Amino acid sequence: MNYGCKRRLISVYFIGIIIGFILGETEKNINQNIEQATFGAGCFWCVEAVFQDIEGVLDVKAGYTGGTTDNPTYEEVCGGRTGHAEVIQIDFDSSKVGYEELLDLFWVSHDPTTINRQGTDVGTQYRSAIYYHSDSQKVMAEKSIDNANNIKLYSNPIVTEISVLDTFYIAENYHQDYYRLNKNAPYCQLVIRPKLEKLNISK
């Protein structure tokens, strides 16, 4: 092998190392920006539809948390036998949307002043709840409630539960992307679509 070929191979080798380092650092930075939020605000079909298309939101999953049994089913949760709340878990890029911004949308997307009820949906599974993933999220959630009460966002006091997230159980497949896949279903037409229109969310 001549000297010129060796130089080219060495150059290619070091360029590969540099590119690999840059890509690795980029991926690490992206991963550092990805956080999670878990909210209960009534029927998870509605809440999922509200948050899905917000800029910076990467993924939304419907599921259950806050109960006393493992691997609950939808029928068990709806029967009030497990103590779980219907919730959504959001993966979001904190460099594009902050947790406090998600909280702002959370407050206006449901009625946080009613206990175990959202509209005609009644039961502990429909409770208003924030399940925090870190101490900083807990502080922001508590501050957010205080602010909402201070500005009298609602005429009645907010009764939203704030608890540390225990185990999140993803709901059955047919609950995921419910509004996107079932826009003509009666519940979507009569409940979800009017909520989205009220919030000026077009889907």
Contact map, one row per residue, 1 for C-alpha under 8 A:
11101100000000000000000000000000000000000000000000000000000000000000000000000000000000000000000000000000000000000000000000000000000000000000000000000000000000000000000000000000000000000000000000000000000
11111100000000000000000000000000000000000000000000000000000000000000000000000000000000000000000000000000000000000000000000000000000000000000000000000000000000000000000000000000000000000000000000000000000
11111110000000000000000000000000000000000000000000000000000000000000000000000000000000000000000000000000000000000000000000000000000000000000000000000000000000000000000000000000000000000000000000000000000
01111111000000000000000000000000000000000000000000000000000000000000000000000000000000000000000000000000000000000000000000000000000000000000000000000000000000000000000000000000000000000000000000000000000
11111111100000000000000000000000000000000000000000000000000000000000000000000000000000000000000000000000000000000000000000000000000000000000000000000000000000000000000000000000000000000000000000000000000
11111111110000000000000000000000000000000000000000000000000000000000000000000000000000000000000000000000000000000000000000000000000000000000000000000000000000000000000000000000000000000000000000000000000
00111111111000000000000000000000000000000000000000000000000000000000000000000000000000000000000000000000000000000000000000000000000000000000000000000000000000000000000000000000000000000000000000000000000
00011111111100000000000000000000000000000000000000000000000000000000000000000000000000000000000000000000000000000000000000000000000000000000000000000000000000000000000000000000000000000000000000000000000
00001111111110000000000000000000000000000000000000000000000000000000000000000000000000000000000000000000000000000000000000000000000000000000000000000000000000000000000000000000000000000000000000000000000
00000111111111000000000000000000000000000000000000000000000000000000000000000000000000000000000000000000000000000000000000000000000000000000000000000000000000000000000000000000000000000000000000000000000
00000011111111100000000000000000000000000000000000000000000000000000000000000000000000000000000000000000000000000000000000000000000000000000000000000000000000000000000000000000000000000000000000000000000
00000001111111110000000000000000000000000000000000000000000000000000000000000000000000000000000000000000000000000000000000000000000000000000000000000000000000000000000000000000000000000000000000000000000
00000000111111111000000000000000000000000000000000000000000000000000000000000000000000000000000000000000000000000000000000000000000000000000000000000000000000000000000000000000000000000000000000000000000
00000000011111111100000000000000000000000000000000000000000000000000000000000000000000000000000000000000000000000000000000000000000000000000000000000000000000000000000000000000000000000000000000000000000
00000000001111111110000000000000000000000000000000000000000000000000000000000000000000000000000000000000000000000000000000000000000000000000000000000000000000000000000000000000000000000000000000000000000
00000000000111111111000000000000000000000000000000000000000000000000000000000000000000000000000000000000000000000000000000000000000000000000000000000000000000000000000000000000000000000000000000000000000
00000000000011111111100000000000000000000000000000000000000000000000000000000000000000000000000000000000000000000000000000000000000000000000000000000000000000000000000000000000000000000000000000000000000
00000000000001111111110000000000000000000000000000000000000000000000000000000000000000000000000000000000000000000000000000000000000000000000000000000000000000000000000000000000000000000000000000000000000
00000000000000111111111000000000000000000000000000000000000000000000000000000000000000000000000000000000000000000000000000000000000000000000000000000000000000000000000000000000000000000000000000000000000
00000000000000011111111100000000000000000000000000000000000000000000000000000000000000000000000000000000000000000000000000000000000000000000000000000000000000000000000000000000000000000000000000000000000
00000000000000001111111110000000000000000000000000000000000000000000000000000000000000000000000000000000000000000000000000000000000000000000000000000000000000000000000000000000000000000000000000000000000
00000000000000000111111111000000000000000000000000000000000000000000000000000000000000000000000000000000000000000000000000000000000000000000000000000000000000000000000000000000000000000000000000000000000
00000000000000000011111111100000000000000000000000000000000000000000000000000000000000000000000000000000000000000000000000000000000000000000000000000000000000000000000000000000000000000000000000000000000
00000000000000000001111111110000000000000000000000000000000000000000000000000000000000000000000000000000000000000000000000000000000000000000000000000000000000000000000000000000000000000000000000000000000
00000000000000000000111111111000000000000000000000000000000000000000000000000000000000000000000000000000000000000000000000000000000000000000000000000000000000000000000000000000000000000000000000000000000
00000000000000000000011111111100000000000000000000000000000000000000000000000000000000000000000000000000000000000000000000000000000000000000000000000000000000000000000000000000000000000000000000000000000
00000000000000000000001111111110000000000000000000000000000000000000000000000000000000000000000000000000000000000000000000000000000000000000000000000000000000000000000000000000000000000000000000000000000
00000000000000000000000111111111000000000000000000000000000000000000000000000000000000000000000000000000000000000000000000000000000000000000000000000000000000000000000000000000000000000000000000000000000
00000000000000000000000011111111100000000000000000000000000000000000000000000000000000000000000000000000000000000000000000000000000000000000000000000000000000000000000000000000000000000000000000000000000
00000000000000000000000001111111110000000000000000000000000000000000000000000000000000000000100000000000000000000000000000000000000000000000000000000000000000000000000000000000000000000000000000000000000
00000000000000000000000000111111110000000000000000000000000000000000000000000000000000000000000000000000000000000000000000000000000000000000000000000000000000000000000000000000000000000000000000000000000
00000000000000000000000000011111111000000000000000000000000000000000000000000000000000000000000000000000000000000000000000000000000000000000000000000000000000000000000000000000000000000000000000000000000
00000000000000000000000000001111111000000000000000000000000000000000000000000000000000000001111000000000000000000000000000000000000000000000000000000000000000000000000000000000000000000000000000000000000
00000000000000000000000000000111111100000000000000000000000000000000000000000000000000000011110000000000000000000000000000000000000000000000000000000000000000000000000000000000000000000000000000000000000
00000000000000000000000000000001111110000000000000000000000000000000000000000000000000000011110000000000000000000000000000000000000000000000000000000000000000000000000000000000000000000000000000000000000
00000000000000000000000000000000011111000000000000000000000000000000000000000000000000001111000000000000000000000000000000000000000010000000000000000000000000000000000000000000000000000000000000000000000
00000000000000000000000000000000001111100000000000000000000000000000000000000000000000001111000000100000000000000000000000000000001110000000000000000000000000000000000000000000000000000000000000000000000
00000000000000000000000000000000000111110000000000000000000000000000000000000000000000111100000000000000000000000000000000000000011110000000000000000000000000000000100000000000000000000000000000000000000
00000000000000000000000000000000000011111000000000000000000000000000000000000000000000111000000000000000010000000000000000000001111000000000000000000000000000000000000000000000000000000000000000000000000
00000000000000000000000000000000000001111101001000000000000000000000000000000000000011110000000000000000000000000000000000000111110000000000000000000000000000000000000000000000000000000000000000000000000
00000000000000000000000000000000000000111111001000000000000000000000000000000000000001100000000000000000010011110000010000000111100000000000000000000000000000000000000000000000000000000000000000000000000
00000000000000000000000000000000000000011111011000000000000000000000000000000000000001100000000000000000000001000000110010001111000000000000000000000000000000000000000000000000000000000000000000000000000
00000000000000000000000000000000000000001111111000000000000000000000000000000000000001100000000000000000000000000000010010000100000000000000000000000000000000000000000000000000000000000000000000000000000
00000000000000000000000000000000000000011111111100000000000001100000000000000000000001110000000000000000000000000000000000000000000000000000000000000000000000000000000000000000000000000000000000000000000
00000000000000000000000000000000000000000011111110000000000001000000000000000000000000000000000000000000000000000000000000000000000000000000000000000000000000000000000000000011111000000000000100000000000
00000000000000000000000000000000000000000111111111000000000000000000000000000000000000000000000000000000000000000000000000000000000000000000000000000000000000000000000000000000001000000000001100100000000
00000000000000000000000000000000000000011111111111100000000000000000000000000000000000110000000000000000000010000000000000000000000000000000000000000000000000000000000000000000000000000000000000000000000
00000000000000000000000000000000000000000001111111110000000111000000000000000000000000010000000000000000000000000000000000000000000000000000000000000000000000000000000000000000100000000000000000000000000
00000000000000000000000000000000000000000000111111111000000000000000000000000000000000000000000000000000000000000000000000000000000000000000000000000000000000000000000000000000111100000000000100010000000
00000000000000000000000000000000000000000000011111111000000000000000000000000000000000000000000000000000000010000000000000000000000000000000000000000000000000000000000000000000000000000000000000010000100
00000000000000000000000000000000000000000000001111111100100100000000000000000000000000000000000000000000000000000000000000000000000000000000000000000000000000000000000000000000000000000000000000000000000
00000000000000000000000000000000000000000000000111111100111100000000000000000000000000000000000000000000000000000000000000000000000000000000000000000000000000000000000000000000000000000000000000000000000
00000000000000000000000000000000000000000000000011111110100000000000000000000000000000000000000000000000000000000000000000000000000000000000000000000000000000000000000000000000000000000000000000000000000
00000000000000000000000000000000000000000000000000111111100000000000000000000000000000000000000000000000000000000000000000000000000000000000000000000000000000000000000000000000000000000000000000000000000
00000000000000000000000000000000000000000000000000001111100000000000000000000000000000000000000110000000000000000000000000000000000000000000000000000000000000000000000000000000000000000000000000000000000
00000000000000000000000000000000000000000000000000000111110000000000000000000000000000000001111110000000000000000000000000000000000000000000000000000000000000000000000000000000000000000000000000000000000
00000000000000000000000000000000000000000000000000111111111100000000000000000000000000000111100010000000000000000000000000000000000000000000000000000000000000000000000000000000000000000000000000000000000
00000000000000000000000000000000000000000000000000010001111100000000000000000000000000000111100000000000000000000000000000000000000000000000000000000000000000000000000000000000000000000000000000000000000
00000000000000000000000000000000000000000000000000010000111110000000000000000000000000000111000000000000000000000000000000000000000000000000000000000000000000000000000000000000000000000000000000000000000
00000000000000000000000000000000000000000000000100110000111111000000000000000000000000011110000000000000000000000000000000000000000000000000000000000000000000000000000000000000000000000000000000000000000
00000000000000000000000000000000000000000000000100000000001111100000000000000000000000011100000000000000000000000000000000000000000000000000000000000000000000000000000001100001000000000000000000000000000
00000000000000000000000000000000000000000001100100000000000111110000000000000000000001111000000000000000000000000000000000000000000000000000000000000000000000000000000001100011000000000000000000000000000
00000000000000000000000000000000000000000001000000000000000011111000000000000000000001111000000000000000000000000000000000000000000000000000000000000000000000000000000111110000000000000000000000000000000
00000000000000000000000000000000000000000000000000000000000001111110000100000000000111110000000000000000000000000000000000000000000000000000000000000000000000000000000111100000000000000000000000000000000
00000000000000000000000000000000000000000000000000000000000000111110000000000000000111100000000000000000000000000000000000000000000000000000000000000000000000000000111110000000000000000000000000000000000
00000000000000000000000000000000000000000000000000000000000000011111000000000000001110000000000000000000000000000000000000000000000000000000000000000000000000000000111000000000000000000000000000000000000
00000000000000000000000000000000000000000000000000000000000000011111100000000000011110000000000000000000000000000000000000000000000000000000000000000000000000000000000000000000000000000000000000000000000
00000000000000000000000000000000000000000000000000000000000000000111110000000000011100000000000000000000000000000000000000000000000000000000000000000000000000000000000000000000000000000000000000000000000
00000000000000000000000000000000000000000000000000000000000000000011111100000000010000000000000000000000000000000000000000000000000000000000000000000000000000000000000000000000000000000000000000000000000
00000000000000000000000000000000000000000000000000000000000000000001111100000000000000000000000000000000000000000000000000000000000000000000000000000000000000000000000000000000000000000000000000000000000
00000000000000000000000000000000000000000000000000000000000000000000111110000000000000000000000000000000000000000000000000000000000000000000000000000000000000000000000010000000000000000000000000000000000
00000000000000000000000000000000000000000000000000000000000000010000111111011000010000000000000000000000000000000000000000000000000000000000000000000000000000000000000010000000000000000000000000000000000
00000000000000000000000000000000000000000000000000000000000000000000001111111000000000000000000000000000000000000000000000000000000000000000000000000000000000000000000000110000000000000000000000000000000
00000000000000000000000000000000000000000000000000000000000000000000000111111100000000000000000000000000000000000000000000000000000000000000000000000000000000000000000000110000000000000000000000000000000
00000000000000000000000000000000000000000000000000000000000000000000000011111110000000000000000000000000000000000000000000000000000000000000000000000000000000000000000000000000000000000000000000000000000
00000000000000000000000000000000000000000000000000000000000000000000000111111111110000000000000000000000000000000000000000000000000000000000000000000000000000000000000000000000000000000000000000000000000
00000000000000000000000000000000000000000000000000000000000000000000000111111111111111000000000000000000000000000000000000001000000000000000000000000000000000000000000000000000000000000000000000000000000
00000000000000000000000000000000000000000000000000000000000000000000000001111111100000000000000000000000000000000000000000101000000000000000000000000000000000000000000000000000000000000000000000000000000
00000000000000000000000000000000000000000000000000000000000000000000000000111111100000000000000000000000000000000000000000000000000000000000000000000000000000000000000000000000000000000000000000000000000
00000000000000000000000000000000000000000000000000000000000000000000000000011111111100000000000000000000000000000000000000111000000000000000000000000000000000000000000000000000000000000000000000000000000
00000000000000000000000000000000000000000000000000000000000000000000000000011111111000000000000000000000000000000000000000000000000000000000000000000000000000000000000000000000000000000000000000000000000
00000000000000000000000000000000000000000000000000000000000000000011100100011001111100000000000000000000000000000000000000000000000000000000000000000000000000000000000000000000000000000000000000000000000
00000000000000000000000000000000000000000000000000000000000000000111000000001001111110000000000000000000000000000000000000011000000000000000000000000000000000000000000000000000000000000000000000000000000
00000000000000000000000000000000000000000000000000000000000000011111000000001001011111000000000000000000000000000000000000011000000000000000000000000000000000000000000000000000000000000000000000000000000
00000000000000000000000000000000000000010000000000000000000000011110000000001000001111100000000000000000000000000000000000011110000000000000000000000000000000000000000000000000000000000000000000000000000
00000000000000000000000000000000000000011111000000000000000001111000000000001000000111110000000000000000000000000000000000001100000000000000000000000000000000000000000000000000000000000000000000000000000
00000000000000000000000000000000000001111111001000000000000001111000000000000000000011111000000000000000000000000000000000000000000000000000000000000000000000000000000000000000000000000000000000000000000
00000000000000000000000000000000000001110001001100000000000111110000000000000000000001111100000000000000000000000000000000000000000000000000000000000000000000000000000000000000000000000000000000000000000
00000000000000000000000000000000000111100000000000000000000111100000000000000000000000111110000000000000000000000000000000000000000000000000000000000000000000000000000000000000000000000000000000000000000
00000000000000000000000000000000000111000000000000000000111110000000000000000000000000011111000000000000000000000000000000000000000000000000000000000000000000000000000000000000000000000000000000000000000
00000000000000000000000000000000011110000000000000000000111100000000000000000000000000001111100000000000000000000000000000000000000000000000000000000000000000000000000000000000000000000000000000000000000
00000000000000000000000000000000111110000000000000000001111000000000000000000000000000000111110010000000000000000000000000000000000000000000000000000000000000000000000000000000000000000000000000000000000
00000000000000000000000000000100111000000000000000000001110000000000000000000000000000000011111111000000000000000000000000000000000000000000000000000000000000000000000000000000000000000000000000000000000
00000000000000000000000000000000111000000000000000000001000000000000000000000000000000000001111111100000000000000000000000000000000000000000000000000000000000000000000000000000000000000000000000000000000
00000000000000000000000000000000100000000000000000000001000000000000000000000000000000000000111111000000000000000000000000000000000000000000000000000000000000000000000000000000000000000000000000000000000
00000000000000000000000000000000000000000000000000000011000000000000000000000000000000000000111111000000000000000000000000000000000000000000000000000000000000000000000000000000000000000000000000000000000
00000000000000000000000000000000000000000000000000000011100000000000000000000000000000000001111111101100000000000000000000000000000000000000000000000000000000000000000000000000000000000000000000000000000
00000000000000000000000000000000000000000000000000000000000000000000000000000000000000000000111111111100000000000000000000000000000000000000000000000000000000000000000000000000000000000000000000000000000
00000000000000000000000000000000000010000000000000000000000000000000000000000000000000000000010011111110000000000000000000000000000000001000000000000000000000000000000000000000000000000000000000000000000
00000000000000000000000000000000000000000000000000000000000000000000000000000000000000000000000001111111000000000000000000000000000000000001100100000000000000000000000000000000000000000000000000000000000
00000000000000000000000000000000000000000000000000000000000000000000000000000000000000000000000011111111100000000000000000000000000000000000000000000000000000000000000000000000000000000000000000000000000
00000000000000000000000000000000000000000000000000000000000000000000000000000000000000000000000011111111110000000000000000000000000000000000000000000000000000000000000000000000000000000000000000000000000
00000000000000000000000000000000000000000000000000000000000000000000000000000000000000000000000000111111111000000000000000000000000000000000100100000000000000000000000000000000000000000000000000000000000
00000000000000000000000000000000000000000000000000000000000000000000000000000000000000000000000000011111111100000000000000000000000000000000000100000000000000000000000000000000000000000000000000000000000
00000000000000000000000000000000000000000000000000000000000000000000000000000000000000000000000000001111111110000000000000000000000000000000000000000000000000000000000000000000000000000000000000000000000
00000000000000000000000000000000000000101000000000000000000000000000000000000000000000000000000000000111111111000000000000000000000000000000000000000000000000000000000000000000000000000000000000000000000
00000000000000000000000000000000000000000000000000000000000000000000000000000000000000000000000000000011111111110000000000000000000000000000000000000000000000000000000000000000000000000000000000000000000
00000000000000000000000000000000000000000000000000000000000000000000000000000000000000000000000000000001111111100000000000000000000000000000000000000000000000000000000000000000000000000000000000000000000
00000000000000000000000000000000000000001000001001000000000000000000000000000000000000000000000000000000111111100000000000000000000000000000000000000000000000000000000000000000000000000000000000100010000
00000000000000000000000000000000000000001100000000000000000000000000000000000000000000000000000000000000011111110000010000000000000000000000000000000000000000000000000000000000000000000000000000000000000
00000000000000000000000000000000000000001000000000000000000000000000000000000000000000000000000000000000001111111100010000000001000000000000000000000000000000000000000000000000000000000000000000000000000
00000000000000000000000000000000000000001000000000000000000000000000000000000000000000000000000000000000001001111110000000000001000000000000000000000000000001110000000000000000000000000000000000000000000
00000000000000000000000000000000000000000000000000000000000000000000000000000000000000000000000000000000000000111110000000000000000000000000000000000000010111110000000000000000000000000000000000000000000
00000000000000000000000000000000000000000000000000000000000000000000000000000000000000000000000000000000000000111111110000000001000000000000000000000000000001100000000000000000000000000000000000000000000
00000000000000000000000000000000000000000000000000000000000000000000000000000000000000000000000000000000000000011111100000000011000000000000000000000000000000100000000000000000000000000000000000000000000
00000000000000000000000000000000000000000000000000000000000000000000000000000000000000000000000000000000000000000111110001111111000000000000000000000000000000000000000000000000000000000000000000000000000
00000000000000000000000000000000000000000100000000000000000000000000000000000000000000000000000000000000000000000111111111110110000000000000000000000000000000000000000000000000000000000000000000000000000
00000000000000000000000000000000000000001110000000000000000000000000000000000000000000000000000000000000000001100101111111000110000000000000000000000000000000000000000000000000000000000000000000000000000
00000000000000000000000000000000000000000000000000000000000000000000000000000000000000000000000000000000000000000000111111000000000000000000000000000000000000000000000000000000000000000000000000000000000
00000000000000000000000000000000000000000000000000000000000000000000000000000000000000000000000000000000000000000000111111000000000000000000000000000000000000000000000000000000000000000000000000000000000
00000000000000000000000000000000000000000110000000000000000000000000000000000000000000000000000000000000000000000000111111100100000000000000000000000000000000000000000000000000000000000000000000000000000
00000000000000000000000000000000000000000000000000000000000000000000000000000000000000000000000000000000000000000001111111111100000000000000000000000000000000000000000000000000000000000000000000000000000
00000000000000000000000000000000000000000000000000000000000000000000000000000101000000000000000000000000000000000001100011111110000000000000000000000000000000000000000000000000000000000000000000000000000
00000000000000000000000000000000000000000000000000000000000000000000000000000001001110000000000000000000000000000001100001111110000000000000000000000000000000000000000000000000000000000000000000000000000
00000000000000000000000000000000000000000100000000000000000000000000000000001101001111000000000000000000000000000001000001111110000000000000000000000000000000000000000000000000000000000000000000000000000
00000000000000000000000000000000000000011110000000000000000000000000000000000000000011000000000000000000000000000001110011111111000000000000000000000000000000000000000000000000000000000000000000000000000
00000000000000000000000000000000000000011100000000000000000000000000000000000000000010000000000000000000000000000011110000111111100000000000000000000000000000011000000000000000000000000000000000000000000
00000000000000000000000000000000000000111100000000000000000000000000000000000000000000000000000000000000000000110111000000000111110000000000000000000000000000111000000000000000000000000000000000000000000
00000000000000000000000000000000000000111000000000000000000000000000000000000000000000000000000000000000000000000000000000000011111000000000000000000000000000011110000000000000000000000000000000000000000
00000000000000000000000000000000000001110000000000000000000000000000000000000000000000000000000000000000000000000000000000000001111100000000100000000000000000011110000000000000000000000000000000000000000
00000000000000000000000000000000000011100000000000000000000000000000000000000000000000000000000000000000000000000000000000000000111110000000000000000000000000000111100000000000000000000000000000000000000
00000000000000000000000000000000000011000000000000000000000000000000000000000000000000000000000000000000000000000000000000000000011111101100100000000000000000000111100000000000000000000000000000000000000
00000000000000000000000000000000000111000000000000000000000000000000000000000000000000000000000000000000000000000000000000000000001111101100000000000000000000000001100000000000000000000000000000000000000
00000000000000000000000000000000000000000000000000000000000000000000000000000000000000000000000000000000000000000000000000000000000111111100000000000000000000000001000000000000000000000000000000000000000
00000000000000000000000000000000000000000000000000000000000000000000000000000000000000000000000000000000000000000000000000000000000111111110000000000000000000000000000000000000000000000000000000000000000
00000000000000000000000000000000000000000000000000000000000000000000000000000000000000000000000000000000000000000000000000000000000001111111000000000000000000000000000000000000000000000000000000000000000
00000000000000000000000000000000000000000000000000000000000000000000000000000000000000000000000000100000000000000000000000000000000111111111100000000000000000000000000000000000000000000000000000000000000
00000000000000000000000000000000000000000000000000000000000000000000000000000000000000000000000000000000000000000000000000000000000111111111110000000000000000000101000000000000000000000000000000000000000
00000000000000000000000000000000000000000000000000000000000000000000000000000000000000000000000000000000000000000000000000000000000000111111111000000000000000000000000000000000000000000000000000000000000
00000000000000000000000000000000000000000000000000000000000000000000000000000000000000000000000000010000000000000000000000000000000000011111111100000000000000000000000000000000000000000000000000000000000
00000000000000000000000000000000000000000000000000000000000000000000000000000000000000000000000000010010000000000000000000000000010100001111111110000000000000000100000000000000000000000000000000000000000
00000000000000000000000000000000000000000000000000000000000000000000000000000000000000000000000000000000000000000000000000000000000000000111111111000000000000000100000000000000000000000000000000000000000
00000000000000000000000000000000000000000000000000000000000000000000000000000000000000000000000000000000000000000000000000000000000000000011111111100000000000000000000000000000000000000000000000000000000
00000000000000000000000000000000000000000000000000000000000000000000000000000000000000000000000000010011000000000000000000000000000000000001111111110000000000000000000000000000000000000000000000000000000
00000000000000000000000000000000000000000000000000000000000000000000000000000000000000000000000000000000000000000000000000000000000000000000111111111000000001000000000000000000000000000000000000000000000
00000000000000000000000000000000000000000000000000000000000000000000000000000000000000000000000000000000000000000000000000000000000000000000011111111100000000000000000000000000000000000000000000000000000
00000000000000000000000000000000000000000000000000000000000000000000000000000000000000000000000000000000000000000000000000000000000000000000001111111110000000000000000000000000000000000000000000000000000
00000000000000000000000000000000000000000000000000000000000000000000000000000000000000000000000000000000000000000000000000000000000000000000000111111111110000000000000000000000000000000000000000000000000
00000000000000000000000000000000000000000000000000000000000000000000000000000000000000000000000000000000000000000000000000000000000000000000000011111111110011000000000000000000000000000000000000000000000
00000000000000000000000000000000000000000000000000000000000000000000000000000000000000000000000000000000000000000000000000000000000000000000000001111111100000000000000000000000000000000000000000000000000
00000000000000000000000000000000000000000000000000000000000000000000000000000000000000000000000000000000000000000000000000000000000000000000000000111111100000000000000000000000000000000000000000000000000
00000000000000000000000000000000000000000000000000000000000000000000000000000000000000000000000000000000000000000000000000000000000000000000000000011111111000000000000000000000000000000000000000000000000
00000000000000000000000000000000000000000000000000000000000000000000000000000000000000000000000000000000000000000000000000000000000000000000000000011111111000000000000000000000000000000000000000000000000
00000000000000000000000000000000000000000000000000000000000000000000000000000000000000000000000000000000000000001000000000000000000000000000000000011001111111000000000000000000000000000000000000000000000
00000000000000000000000000000000000000000000000000000000000000000000000000000000000000000000000000000000000000000000000000000000000000000000000000000001111110000000000000000000000000000000000000000000000
00000000000000000000000000000000000000000000000000000000000000000000000000000000000000000000000000000000000000001000000000000000000000000000000000000000011111000000000000000000000000000000000000000000000
00000000000000000000000000000000000000000000000000000000000000000000000000000000000000000000000000000000000000001000000000000000000000000000000000001000011111100000000000000000000000000000000000000000000
00000000000000000000000000000000000000000000000000000000000000000000000000000000000000000000000000000000000000011100000000000000000000000000000010001000010111110000000000000000000000000000000000000000000
00000000000000000000000000000000000000000000000000000000000000000000000000000000000000000000000000000000000000011110000000000001000000000000000000000000000011111000000000000000000000000000000000000000000
00000000000000000000000000000000000000000000000000000000000000000000000000000000000000000000000000000000000000011000000000000011110000000000000000000000000001111100000000000000000000000000000000000000000
00000000000000000000000000000000000000000000000000000000000000000000000000000000000000000000000000000000000000000000000000000011110000000000000000000000000000111110000000000000000000000000000000000000000
00000000000000000000000000000000000000000000000000000000000000000000000000000000000000000000000000000000000000000000000000000000111100000100110000000000000000011111000000000000000000000000000000000000000
00000000000000000000000000000000000000000000000000000000000000000000000000000000000000000000000000000000000000000000000000000000111100000000000000000000000000001111100000000000000000000000000000000000000
00000000000000000000000000000000000000000000000000000000000000000000000000000000000000000000000000000000000000000000000000000000001111000100000000000000000000000111110000000000000000000000000000000000000
00000000000000000000000000000000000001000000000000000000000000001100000000000000000000000000000000000000000000000000000000000000001110000000000000000000000000000011111100000000000000000000000000000000000
00000000000000000000000000000000000000000000000000000000000000001100000000000000000000000000000000000000000000000000000000000000000000000000000000000000000000000001111100000000000000000000000000000000000
00000000000000000000000000000000000000000000000000000000000000001100000000000000000000000000000000000000000000000000000000000000000000000000000000000000000000000000111110000000000000000000000000000000000
00000000000000000000000000000000000000000000000000000000000000111000000000000000000000000000000000000000000000000000000000000000000000000000000000000000000000000000111111000000000000000000000000000000000
00000000000000000000000000000000000000000000000000000000000000111000001100000000000000000000000000000000000000000000000000000000000000000000000000000000000000000000001111100000000000000000000000000000000
00000000000000000000000000000000000000000000000000000000000011110000000000000000000000000000000000000000000000000000000000000000000000000000000000000000000000000000000111110000000000000000000000000000000
00000000000000000000000000000000000000000000000000000000000011110000000011000000000000000000000000000000000000000000000000000000000000000000000000000000000000000000000011111011000000000000000000000000000
00000000000000000000000000000000000000000000000000000000000000100000000011000000000000000000000000000000000000000000000000000000000000000000000000000000000000000000000001111111000000000000000000000000000
00000000000000000000000000000000000000000000000000000000000000000000000000000000000000000000000000000000000000000000000000000000000000000000000000000000000000000000000000111111000000000000000000000000000
00000000000000000000000000000000000000000000000000000000000000000000000000000000000000000000000000000000000000000000000000000000000000000000000000000000000000000000000000011111110000000000000000000000000
00000000000000000000000000000000000000000000100000000000000001000000000000000000000000000000000000000000000000000000000000000000000000000000000000000000000000000000000000111111110000000000000000000000000
00000000000000000000000000000000000000000000100000000000000011000000000000000000000000000000000000000000000000000000000000000000000000000000000000000000000000000000000000111111110000000000000000000000000
00000000000000000000000000000000000000000000100110000000000000000000000000000000000000000000000000000000000000000000000000000000000000000000000000000000000000000000000000000111111110000000000000000000000
00000000000000000000000000000000000000000000100010000000000000000000000000000000000000000000000000000000000000000000000000000000000000000000000000000000000000000000000000000111111111000000000000000000000
00000000000000000000000000000000000000000000110010000000000000000000000000000000000000000000000000000000000000000000000000000000000000000000000000000000000000000000000000000000111111100001000100000000000
00000000000000000000000000000000000000000000000010000000000000000000000000000000000000000000000000000000000000000000000000000000000000000000000000000000000000000000000000000000111111100000000000000000000
00000000000000000000000000000000000000000000000000000000000000000000000000000000000000000000000000000000000000000000000000000000000000000000000000000000000000000000000000000000111111100000000000000000000
00000000000000000000000000000000000000000000000000000000000000000000000000000000000000000000000000000000000000000000000000000000000000000000000000000000000000000000000000000000011111111001000000000000000
00000000000000000000000000000000000000000000000000000000000000000000000000000000000000000000000000000000000000000000000000000000000000000000000000000000000000000000000000000000001111111001100000000000000
00000000000000000000000000000000000000000000000000000000000000000000000000000000000000000000000000000000000000000000000000000000000000000000000000000000000000000000000000000000000001111101100000000000000
00000000000000000000000000000000000000000000000000000000000000000000000000000000000000000000000000000000000000000000000000000000000000000000000000000000000000000000000000000000000001111111100000000000000
00000000000000000000000000000000000000000000000000000000000000000000000000000000000000000000000000000000000000000000000000000000000000000000000000000000000000000000000000000000000000011111110000000000000
00000000000000000000000000000000000000000000000000000000000000000000000000000000000000000000000000000000000000000000000000000000000000000000000000000000000000000000000000000000000000001111111100000000000
00000000000000000000000000000000000000000000000000000000000000000000000000000000000000000000000000000000000000000000000000000000000000000000000000000000000000000000000000000000001001111111111110000000000
00000000000000000000000000000000000000000000000000000000000000000000000000000000000000000000000000000000000000000000000000000000000000000000000000000000000000000000000000000000000000111111111111000000000
00000000000000000000000000000000000000000000000000000000000000000000000000000000000000000000000000000000000000000000000000000000000000000000000000000000000000000000000000000000000000000111111111000000000
00000000000000000000000000000000000000000000010000000000000000000000000000000000000000000000000000000000000000000000000000000000000000000000000000000000000000000000000000000000000000000011111111100000000
00000000000000000000000000000000000000000000110010000000000000000000000000000000000000000000000000000000000000000000000000000000000000000000000000000000000000000000000000000000001000000011111111110000000
00000000000000000000000000000000000000000000000000000000000000000000000000000000000000000000000000000000000000000000000000000000000000000000000000000000000000000000000000000000000000000001111111111000000
00000000000000000000000000000000000000000000000000000000000000000000000000000000000000000000000000000000000000000000000000000000000000000000000000000000000000000000000000000000000000000000111111111100000
00000000000000000000000000000000000000000000010000000000000000000000000000000000000000000000000000000000000010000000000000000000000000000000000000000000000000000000000000000000000000000000001111111110000
00000000000000000000000000000000000000000000000011000000000000000000000000000000000000000000000000000000000000000000000000000000000000000000000000000000000000000000000000000000000000000000000111111111110
00000000000000000000000000000000000000000000000000000000000000000000000000000000000000000000000000000000000000000000000000000000000000000000000000000000000000000000000000000000000000000000000011111111110
00000000000000000000000000000000000000000000000000000000000000000000000000000000000000000000000000000000000000000000000000000000000000000000000000000000000000000000000000000000000000000000000001111111100
00000000000000000000000000000000000000000000000000000000000000000000000000000000000000000000000000000000000010000000000000000000000000000000000000000000000000000000000000000000000000000000000000111111100
00000000000000000000000000000000000000000000000000000000000000000000000000000000000000000000000000000000000000000000000000000000000000000000000000000000000000000000000000000000000000000000000000011111110
00000000000000000000000000000000000000000000000001000000000000000000000000000000000000000000000000000000000000000000000000000000000000000000000000000000000000000000000000000000000000000000000000011111111
00000000000000000000000000000000000000000000000000000000000000000000000000000000000000000000000000000000000000000000000000000000000000000000000000000000000000000000000000000000000000000000000000011001111
00000000000000000000000000000000000000000000000000000000000000000000000000000000000000000000000000000000000000000000000000000000000000000000000000000000000000000000000000000000000000000000000000000000111
